[in-house]
Amino acid sequence: MFKFARHGRHVPRAEAHEAYLKGRYLLDQRSTRGLKTALEQFERAVALDSQDPAAQAGLADAYSAMSDFGVASAAELRPRAMKAAERALQLDSLSAEAHAALGRAQFLFDWDFVAADRSLSRAVTLDPDYMPAHQAIAWLESAQGRHAEAAVAARRALQLDPVNTARYTELAWVLVQSGRHDEARREIERALQLNPQSFESHLMKGWTYELAGQPDVAFASYRHALRIAGVPESTLQETEALYRAEGLAGYYRGWLNRRDTPPMSDTARARYYVRVGELDRAIESLQRAYQKRESALAWVSVEPSFEALRSDARFQQIAARVGRPQ
């Protein structure tokens, strides 16, 4: 378990701290259910100890993560995240958790890279061993195309939390952004050694092979991930038939056309449209994502899936607006 920031000013009640730690663990489950349960734990921590800045910061991080995952809209969750982060800072201006939570929210909700960098740097200065700050720095650096710096931050997060598969897949993700596919796959294999049934790791494995031009291996990984996620066998058979008929384009077209899947963010939908060759629809999805201020759009300038769109003036207009405070 990684070390959480503590600088001796406020000692939380034991029950509140337990709820806080459970919330941190659940944030890494990367599922709608996990995020909602994490939020409940942070709310419990705040209710048990309203003076604990870490509990308030956890609450802010839960709102940020829920927006990033598409559980609810940024418009709904941003005010809650900011209020909780600001409350944490009011309780303790020297709380690394509070500064990191604010930086994460500034990055994901506002795409304010400068402010986020300032807040996250302050968090690391206050506590160099606070893992979530390094995790968020890795994301921020990656979104700005500073891939070497992103990898350093992600490796530091992994060093601080080496038993969590999420840290390996996050490192793989930032490596993929810079085309370092072989290194990314090594990290994914390390994650799968820890947990062979990690849905996220198999999904990331598929993406690395897809970008490396190995569609059969990519599809096998995607199919395995879907099976782990509990997708019905009949759906898996339909998916395989589409892949055999049209390759990965058929696989993605199938998901775009299904009506029995969880809601898909417009950023994710844009990725799929690019992969099936419908570039105008991809741009339209990105425009909707911009209007909704979807968190995932922070990576629009570096996302490999959008390479085919980079010469389009409409895409360039969207990318130019991201990373600037609105």
C-alpha positions as CSV (number, residue, x, y, z in Angstrom):
1,M,0.0,0.0,0.0
2,F,1.4,3.4,-0.9
3,K,2.1,6.1,1.6
4,F,-0.6,8.8,2.0
5,A,0.4,12.3,2.9
6,R,0.5,13.1,6.5
7,H,2.3,16.1,8.0
8,G,1.2,15.9,11.6
9,R,-1.3,18.7,11.8
10,H,-4.6,16.8,11.9
11,V,-4.9,13.3,13.2
12,P,-8.1,11.8,11.8
13,R,-10.4,9.6,13.7
14,A,-9.6,5.9,13.2
15,E,-13.0,5.1,11.5
16,A,-12.8,8.2,9.3
17,H,-9.2,7.3,8.2
18,E,-10.4,3.7,7.4
19,A,-13.2,5.0,5.2
20,Y,-10.7,7.4,3.5
21,L,-8.3,4.5,2.7
22,K,-11.2,2.4,1.4
23,G,-12.2,5.3,-0.8
24,R,-8.7,5.6,-2.2
25,Y,-8.6,1.8,-2.9
26,L,-12.0,1.9,-4.7
27,L,-11.0,4.8,-6.9
28,D,-8.6,2.5,-8.7
29,Q,-11.3,-0.1,-9.5
30,R,-12.1,2.0,-12.7
31,S,-15.8,1.1,-12.8
32,T,-19.0,2.9,-12.3
33,R,-19.8,0.9,-9.2
34,G,-16.3,1.3,-7.8
35,L,-16.3,5.0,-8.2
36,K,-19.8,5.4,-6.6
37,T,-18.7,3.2,-3.7
38,A,-15.5,5.3,-3.3
39,L,-17.6,8.4,-3.2
40,E,-19.7,6.8,-0.4
41,Q,-16.6,6.0,1.6
42,F,-15.2,9.6,1.3
43,E,-18.6,11.0,2.3
44,R,-18.5,8.7,5.3
45,A,-15.0,9.9,6.2
46,V,-16.1,13.5,6.0
47,A,-19.2,12.8,8.1
48,L,-17.0,11.1,10.8
49,D,-14.4,13.8,10.8
50,S,-15.3,17.0,9.1
51,Q,-12.0,18.6,10.0
52,D,-9.8,16.2,8.1
53,P,-8.5,17.8,4.9
54,A,-7.5,14.4,3.4
55,A,-11.2,13.3,3.5
56,Q,-12.3,16.5,1.8
57,A,-9.5,16.0,-0.9
58,G,-10.7,12.4,-1.4
59,L,-14.2,13.7,-2.0
60,A,-12.9,16.1,-4.6
61,D,-10.8,13.3,-6.3
62,A,-13.9,11.1,-6.4
63,Y,-15.9,13.8,-8.2
64,S,-13.0,14.3,-10.7
65,A,-12.7,10.6,-11.3
66,M,-16.4,10.2,-11.8
67,S,-16.4,13.0,-14.4
68,D,-13.4,11.5,-16.1
69,F,-15.1,8.1,-16.3
70,G,-18.3,9.5,-17.5
71,V,-20.5,8.6,-14.5
72,A,-21.9,12.2,-14.5
73,S,-21.4,15.4,-16.4
74,A,-18.5,17.8,-15.8
75,A,-21.1,20.6,-15.4
76,E,-22.6,18.7,-12.5
77,L,-19.4,17.5,-10.8
78,R,-17.0,20.4,-11.2
79,P,-18.7,22.6,-8.6
80,R,-18.6,19.7,-6.1
81,A,-15.0,18.9,-6.8
82,M,-13.9,22.5,-6.5
83,K,-15.9,23.1,-3.3
84,A,-14.4,20.0,-1.6
85,A,-10.8,20.9,-2.7
86,E,-11.2,24.4,-1.5
87,R,-12.6,23.2,1.8
88,A,-9.6,20.9,2.2
89,L,-7.3,23.9,1.7
90,Q,-9.3,26.0,4.2
91,L,-8.8,23.2,6.7
92,D,-5.0,23.0,6.1
93,S,-3.2,25.1,3.5
94,L,-0.2,22.8,3.9
95,S,-2.1,19.6,3.0
96,A,-0.5,17.8,0.0
97,E,-3.8,16.0,-0.5
98,A,-5.7,19.3,-0.8
99,H,-3.2,20.8,-3.3
100,A,-3.2,17.6,-5.4
101,A,-7.0,17.4,-5.4
102,L,-7.2,21.0,-6.6
103,G,-4.6,20.4,-9.3
104,R,-6.4,17.3,-10.6
105,A,-9.7,19.2,-10.8
106,Q,-8.0,22.2,-12.5
107,F,-6.6,19.8,-15.1
108,L,-9.6,17.5,-15.7
109,F,-12.4,20.1,-15.5
110,D,-10.8,23.3,-16.6
111,W,-8.0,22.1,-18.8
112,D,-5.9,24.8,-17.0
113,F,-2.5,23.2,-17.4
114,V,-0.6,26.1,-15.8
115,A,-2.8,26.2,-12.7
116,A,-2.8,22.4,-12.4
117,D,1.0,22.3,-12.7
118,R,1.3,24.9,-9.9
119,S,-1.0,23.0,-7.6
120,L,0.5,19.6,-8.2
121,S,4.1,20.9,-7.9
122,R,3.1,22.3,-4.5
123,A,1.6,19.0,-3.4
124,V,4.9,17.2,-4.3
125,T,6.9,19.8,-2.5
126,L,4.8,19.3,0.6
127,D,5.0,15.5,0.4
128,P,7.3,13.9,-2.2
129,D,5.9,10.5,-1.4
130,Y,2.2,11.4,-2.0
131,M,1.4,9.0,-4.9
132,P,-1.8,10.6,-6.3
133,A,0.1,13.8,-6.9
134,H,2.7,12.0,-9.1
135,Q,-0.2,10.1,-10.8
136,A,-1.9,13.4,-11.7
137,I,1.4,14.9,-12.8
138,A,1.9,12.0,-15.2
139,W,-1.4,12.7,-16.8
140,L,-0.8,16.5,-17.0
141,E,2.6,16.0,-18.6
142,S,1.3,13.5,-21.0
143,A,-1.6,15.7,-22.1
144,Q,1.0,18.4,-23.0
145,G,3.2,16.1,-25.0
146,R,6.0,16.0,-22.4
147,H,6.2,12.2,-22.6
148,A,9.6,11.7,-20.9
149,E,8.4,13.8,-17.9
150,A,5.1,11.9,-17.9
151,A,6.9,8.5,-17.8
152,V,9.1,9.7,-14.9
153,A,6.1,10.8,-12.9
154,A,4.2,7.5,-13.7
155,R,7.3,5.5,-12.7
156,R,7.5,7.4,-9.4
157,A,3.8,6.7,-8.8
158,L,4.4,3.0,-9.5
159,Q,7.4,3.0,-7.1
160,L,5.2,4.3,-4.4
161,D,2.4,1.8,-5.1
162,P,3.9,-1.3,-6.7
163,V,1.2,-3.8,-5.8
164,N,-1.6,-2.0,-7.7
165,T,-2.2,-3.0,-11.3
166,A,-3.6,0.5,-12.0
167,R,-0.1,2.0,-11.6
168,Y,1.3,-0.3,-14.3
169,T,-1.4,0.3,-16.8
170,E,-1.1,4.1,-16.2
171,L,2.6,3.9,-16.9
172,A,1.8,1.8,-20.0
173,W,-0.7,4.4,-21.1
174,V,1.7,7.3,-21.0
175,L,4.3,5.2,-22.8
176,V,1.9,4.4,-25.5
177,Q,1.2,8.1,-26.0
178,S,4.8,8.5,-27.1
179,G,4.9,5.4,-29.3
180,R,6.9,3.3,-26.8
181,H,4.8,0.2,-27.4
182,D,7.3,-2.4,-26.4
183,E,8.0,-0.7,-23.1
184,A,4.3,-0.3,-22.5
185,R,3.6,-4.0,-23.1
186,R,6.3,-5.0,-20.6
187,E,4.5,-2.9,-18.0
188,I,1.2,-4.5,-18.9
189,E,2.7,-8.0,-18.6
190,R,3.9,-7.0,-15.1
191,A,0.3,-5.9,-14.3
192,L,-1.1,-9.2,-15.5
193,Q,1.4,-11.1,-13.4
194,L,-0.1,-9.4,-10.4
195,N,-3.7,-9.9,-11.6
196,P,-4.4,-12.0,-14.7
197,Q,-8.0,-11.0,-14.5
198,S,-7.5,-7.3,-14.8
199,F,-10.0,-6.0,-17.3
200,E,-8.1,-2.7,-17.7
201,S,-4.8,-4.4,-18.3
202,H,-6.1,-6.6,-21.1
203,L,-7.8,-3.6,-22.7
204,M,-4.6,-1.7,-22.6
205,K,-2.7,-4.7,-24.0
206,G,-5.1,-4.7,-26.9
207,W,-4.6,-1.0,-27.6
208,T,-0.8,-1.3,-27.7
209,Y,-1.0,-4.1,-30.2
210,E,-3.5,-2.3,-32.3
211,L,-1.3,0.8,-32.5
212,A,1.7,-1.5,-33.3
213,G,-0.2,-2.9,-36.3
214,Q,-1.0,-6.4,-34.9
215,P,-4.8,-6.5,-35.1
216,D,-5.3,-10.2,-34.4
217,V,-3.4,-10.0,-31.1
218,A,-5.2,-6.8,-30.3
219,F,-8.7,-8.3,-30.9
220,A,-7.8,-11.3,-28.8
221,S,-6.9,-9.0,-25.9
222,Y,-10.1,-7.0,-26.3
223,R,-12.2,-10.1,-26.4
224,H,-10.6,-11.4,-23.3
225,A,-11.2,-8.1,-21.5
226,L,-14.9,-8.2,-22.5
227,R,-15.2,-11.8,-21.2
228,I,-13.7,-10.7,-17.9
229,A,-16.2,-7.8,-17.7
230,G,-19.1,-10.3,-18.0
231,V,-20.2,-9.6,-21.6
232,P,-22.6,-12.3,-22.6
233,E,-21.2,-15.1,-24.8
234,S,-23.8,-14.3,-27.5
235,T,-22.4,-10.7,-27.7
236,L,-18.9,-12.0,-27.8
237,Q,-19.8,-14.3,-30.8
238,E,-21.4,-11.4,-32.6
239,T,-18.3,-9.3,-32.0
240,E,-16.0,-12.0,-33.3
241,A,-18.1,-12.4,-36.4
242,L,-17.8,-8.6,-37.1
243,Y,-14.1,-8.8,-36.6
244,R,-13.7,-11.7,-39.0
245,A,-15.8,-9.9,-41.6
246,E,-14.3,-6.4,-41.3
247,G,-11.4,-6.5,-39.0
248,L,-11.1,-4.0,-36.1
249,A,-13.2,-1.5,-38.0
250,G,-16.1,-4.0,-37.8
251,Y,-15.4,-4.5,-34.1
252,Y,-15.7,-0.8,-33.4
253,R,-18.6,-0.3,-35.7
254,G,-20.5,-3.0,-33.8
255,W,-20.0,-1.1,-30.5
256,L,-21.0,2.2,-32.1
257,N,-24.3,0.6,-33.3
258,R,-25.2,-1.3,-30.1
259,R,-28.0,0.1,-28.0
260,D,-27.5,-2.2,-25.0
261,T,-24.1,-0.9,-23.8
262,P,-23.4,1.6,-21.1
263,P,-23.4,5.3,-22.2
264,M,-20.3,6.2,-24.2
265,S,-18.5,9.5,-23.9
266,D,-18.3,11.7,-27.0
267,T,-14.5,11.6,-26.8
268,A,-14.6,7.8,-26.9
269,R,-17.2,7.8,-29.7
270,A,-14.8,10.1,-31.7
271,R,-12.0,7.5,-31.3
272,Y,-14.3,4.8,-32.6
273,Y,-15.5,6.9,-35.6
274,V,-11.8,7.5,-36.6
275,R,-11.2,3.8,-36.4
276,V,-14.1,3.0,-38.8
277,G,-13.1,5.8,-41.1
278,E,-16.0,8.2,-40.4
279,L,-13.9,11.3,-39.8
280,D,-16.6,13.9,-40.1
281,R,-18.6,12.1,-37.4
282,A,-15.5,11.9,-35.3
283,I,-15.1,15.7,-35.5
284,E,-18.8,16.2,-34.6
285,S,-18.3,14.0,-31.5
286,L,-15.3,16.0,-30.5
287,Q,-17.2,19.2,-30.9
288,R,-19.9,17.8,-28.6
289,A,-17.2,16.7,-26.1
290,Y,-15.8,20.2,-26.1
291,Q,-19.2,21.7,-25.3
292,K,-19.6,19.2,-22.5
293,R,-16.1,19.8,-21.3
294,E,-15.3,16.1,-21.1
295,S,-12.2,15.4,-19.1
296,A,-10.7,13.0,-21.7
297,L,-10.5,15.8,-24.2
298,A,-7.5,17.1,-22.3
299,W,-5.4,14.6,-24.3
300,V,-6.8,15.6,-27.7
301,S,-3.5,17.0,-28.9
302,V,-1.5,13.8,-28.2
303,E,-4.1,11.1,-28.5
304,P,-2.8,8.6,-31.1
305,S,-6.3,7.7,-32.3
306,F,-6.8,11.2,-33.6
307,E,-3.8,11.3,-35.9
308,A,-6.0,11.1,-39.0
309,L,-7.8,14.3,-37.9
310,R,-4.8,16.6,-37.2
311,S,-4.8,18.3,-40.6
312,D,-8.5,19.2,-40.3
313,A,-9.1,22.8,-39.4
314,R,-12.1,21.9,-37.2
315,F,-9.9,19.6,-35.2
316,Q,-7.2,22.2,-34.9
317,Q,-9.7,24.7,-33.5
318,I,-10.8,22.3,-30.8
319,A,-7.2,21.4,-29.9
320,A,-6.1,25.0,-29.7
321,R,-8.8,25.7,-27.0
322,V,-7.8,22.9,-24.7
323,G,-5.1,23.6,-22.2
324,R,-6.1,27.2,-21.8
325,P,-8.2,28.4,-18.9
326,Q,-11.7,29.2,-20.0
